[in-house]
């Protein structure tokens, strides 16, 4: 069990830089202001949606849930 926990911690620690890094915003075509219309749709040259925070929160909640499951399993084994 200890080996599984250590492996999980190492895997999470190695994957954090991948989750926390993001790409730069693509340059706007031409000069001046960004064109309106299609440029602000998903996949266009408009602002992108931040998904990093949601991913981190989901990962932390999953780790907490898994930790509680492990805690309860160990508590049952001792009884």
C-alpha positions in Angstrom: 0.0 0.0 0.0 2.9 2.3 0.8 4.4 1.7 -2.6 1.1 2.7 -4.3 0.8 5.9 -2.3 4.5 6.9 -3.1 3.9 6.1 -6.8 0.8 8.2 -6.9 2.5 11.2 -5.2 5.4 11.0 -7.7 3.0 10.8 -10.7 1.0 13.8 -9.5 4.2 15.8 -8.8 5.5 15.1 -12.3 2.2 16.0 -14.0 1.7 19.3 -12.2 4.0 21.3 -14.6 1.9 20.1 -17.5 -1.3 21.2 -15.9 0.0 24.6 -14.7 1.6 25.7 -18.0 -0.4 27.3 -20.8 0.1 28.6 -24.3 0.4 32.3 -25.2 -2.5 34.0 -26.9 -2.1 33.9 -30.7 -1.3 37.2 -32.4 -4.1 39.2 -34.0 -4.1 39.2 -37.8 -3.0 42.5 -39.2 -2.3 45.6 -37.2 -4.5 47.7 -34.9 -7.6 46.4 -33.1 -8.8 42.8 -33.3 -11.7 42.3 -35.8 -15.1 41.6 -34.2 -17.4 38.7 -35.1 -15.8 35.4 -35.8 -12.6 36.4 -33.9 -14.3 36.2 -30.5 -15.7 32.7 -31.0 -14.1 29.5 -29.7 -11.1 28.6 -31.8 -10.8 32.2 -33.1 -8.2 34.8 -32.2 -10.2 36.1 -29.2 -9.6 35.5 -25.5 -9.4 31.9 -24.4 -11.1 30.3 -21.4 -9.0 29.6 -18.3 -9.3 25.9 -17.6 -6.2 25.5 -15.3 -7.9 26.4 -12.1 -10.8 24.1 -12.6 -8.4 21.2 -13.4 -6.5 21.8 -10.2 -9.6 22.0 -8.1 -10.9 18.7 -9.7 -7.6 17.0 -9.1 -7.5 18.1 -5.4 -11.0 16.9 -4.8 -10.3 13.6 -6.4 -7.1 13.2 -4.2 -9.1 14.1 -1.1 -11.8 11.6 -2.0 -9.2 8.9 -2.6 -7.4 9.7 0.6 -10.7 9.3 2.5 -11.3 6.0 0.9 -7.8 4.8 1.9 -8.3 6.1 5.4 -11.6 4.2 5.8 -10.1 1.0 4.3 -7.2 1.1 6.8 -9.6 1.8 9.7 -11.8 -1.2 8.7 -8.7 -3.5 8.5 -7.6 -2.6 12.1 -11.0 -3.6 13.5 
